[in-house]
Amino acid sequence: MADNTFWIAALTGGTAVLASWVTSRGNTRAARIQADTAALAQRAERLRDSRRTAYLDLIEQSHSIGELYWAVAAVERTGTAERRPALLDELAERERDEYGKMRRCVRVVELEGPAAAATAANALQKATGPFHRALGAMRSGEPEAGQRFHAAFSPFWQALTDFVDAAKTALQEV
């Protein structure tokens, strides 16, 4: 009987050690999975936050440049003939500064991604080209320049709307 007791005790002890080892491996693996999941969630949230910031900066800058374009349109429509060239020159200088800020915002969106948002941001930037060319023509006194300037508003705002849609999609996919 003593021999059986020894073997039963050894088997019970061995089973306990094996069960403990299996449990610790399972707990270690579960902790690793939980840590990896938390890290992925934090990375996704940081990416979403950085993208949101980049997108909002570009939207804000687009509205700022849009306000400048409205000021140009107002000068072209209602400015006195003597003051108009000086006002247009001043607004052209402001446009250059605002465009530089917009270009920086577009570059940040290109960096943050994804490709669809970057493409929409570049299209938005390119939508400022007709304004710039028309403003130059207005400063040179071309008679049709004002009409070309006014015609550029709709494509510009549509490009902004397209960018906002691409940005919303990109934020939902993160």
Contacts in CASP RR format, 6 or more apart in sequence:
PFRMAT RR
TARGET T0000
AUTHOR 0000-0000-0000
METHOD contacts of the structure
MODEL  1
MADNTFWIAALTGGTAVLASWVTSRGNTRAARIQADTAALAQRAERLRDS
RRTAYLDLIEQSHSIGELYWAVAAVERTGTAERRPALLDELAERERDEYG
KMRRCVRVVELEGPAAAATAANALQKATGPFHRALGAMRSGEPEAGQRFH
AAFSPFWQALTDFVDAAKTALQEV
44 174 0 8 1.000
47 112 0 8 1.000
47 174 0 8 1.000
48 171 0 8 1.000
48 174 0 8 1.000
50 112 0 8 1.000
51 112 0 8 1.000
51 113 0 8 1.000
51 117 0 8 1.000
51 167 0 8 1.000
51 170 0 8 1.000
51 171 0 8 1.000
51 174 0 8 1.000
52 171 0 8 1.000
54 105 0 8 1.000
54 108 0 8 1.000
54 109 0 8 1.000
54 111 0 8 1.000
54 112 0 8 1.000
55 109 0 8 1.000
55 112 0 8 1.000
55 117 0 8 1.000
55 163 0 8 1.000
55 167 0 8 1.000
55 170 0 8 1.000
55 171 0 8 1.000
57 105 0 8 1.000
57 108 0 8 1.000
58 102 0 8 1.000
58 105 0 8 1.000
58 106 0 8 1.000
58 108 0 8 1.000
58 109 0 8 1.000
58 121 0 8 1.000
58 124 0 8 1.000
58 163 0 8 1.000
59 160 0 8 1.000
59 163 0 8 1.000
59 164 0 8 1.000
59 167 0 8 1.000
61 98 0 8 1.000
61 101 0 8 1.000
61 102 0 8 1.000
61 105 0 8 1.000
62 102 0 8 1.000
62 124 0 8 1.000
62 160 0 8 1.000
62 163 0 8 1.000
64 98 0 8 1.000
64 101 0 8 1.000
65 95 0 8 1.000
65 98 0 8 1.000
65 99 0 8 1.000
65 102 0 8 1.000
65 128 0 8 1.000
66 156 0 8 1.000
68 91 0 8 1.000
68 94 0 8 1.000
68 95 0 8 1.000
68 98 0 8 1.000
69 131 0 8 1.000
69 149 0 8 1.000
69 152 0 8 1.000
69 153 0 8 1.000
69 156 0 8 1.000
71 91 0 8 1.000
72 88 0 8 1.000
72 91 0 8 1.000
72 95 0 8 1.000
72 131 0 8 1.000
72 135 0 8 1.000
72 138 0 8 1.000
72 149 0 8 1.000
73 149 0 8 1.000
73 150 0 8 1.000
73 153 0 8 1.000
75 84 0 8 1.000
75 87 0 8 1.000
75 88 0 8 1.000
75 91 0 8 1.000
76 84 0 8 1.000
76 88 0 8 1.000
76 138 0 8 1.000
76 146 0 8 1.000
76 149 0 8 1.000
79 87 0 8 1.000
85 139 0 8 1.000
88 135 0 8 1.000
88 138 0 8 1.000
88 139 0 8 1.000
89 139 0 8 1.000
91 135 0 8 1.000
92 135 0 8 1.000
92 136 0 8 1.000
92 139 0 8 1.000
95 131 0 8 1.000
95 132 0 8 1.000
95 135 0 8 1.000
99 128 0 8 1.000
99 132 0 8 1.000
102 125 0 8 1.000
102 128 0 8 1.000
103 125 0 8 1.000
105 121 0 8 1.000
106 121 0 8 1.000
106 122 0 8 1.000
106 124 0 8 1.000
106 125 0 8 1.000
109 117 0 8 1.000
109 118 0 8 1.000
109 121 0 8 1.000
110 118 0 8 1.000
110 121 0 8 1.000
110 122 0 8 1.000
113 170 0 8 1.000
114 170 0 8 1.000
114 173 0 8 1.000
116 166 0 8 1.000
116 169 0 8 1.000
116 170 0 8 1.000
117 163 0 8 1.000
117 166 0 8 1.000
117 167 0 8 1.000
117 169 0 8 1.000
117 170 0 8 1.000
119 166 0 8 1.000
120 159 0 8 1.000
120 162 0 8 1.000
120 163 0 8 1.000
120 165 0 8 1.000
120 166 0 8 1.000
120 167 0 8 1.000
121 163 0 8 1.000
121 166 0 8 1.000
123 159 0 8 1.000
123 162 0 8 1.000
123 163 0 8 1.000
124 156 0 8 1.000
124 159 0 8 1.000
124 160 0 8 1.000
124 162 0 8 1.000
124 163 0 8 1.000
126 159 0 8 1.000
127 152 0 8 1.000
127 155 0 8 1.000
127 156 0 8 1.000
127 158 0 8 1.000
127 159 0 8 1.000
127 160 0 8 1.000
128 156 0 8 1.000
129 152 0 8 1.000
130 148 0 8 1.000
130 149 0 8 1.000
130 151 0 8 1.000
130 152 0 8 1.000
130 155 0 8 1.000
130 156 0 8 1.000
131 149 0 8 1.000
131 152 0 8 1.000
131 156 0 8 1.000
133 148 0 8 1.000
134 145 0 8 1.000
134 146 0 8 1.000
134 148 0 8 1.000
134 149 0 8 1.000
134 152 0 8 1.000
135 145 0 8 1.000
135 149 0 8 1.000
136 145 0 8 1.000
137 144 0 8 1.000
137 145 0 8 1.000
137 146 0 8 1.000
137 148 0 8 1.000
138 145 0 8 1.000
138 146 0 8 1.000
138 149 0 8 1.000
END
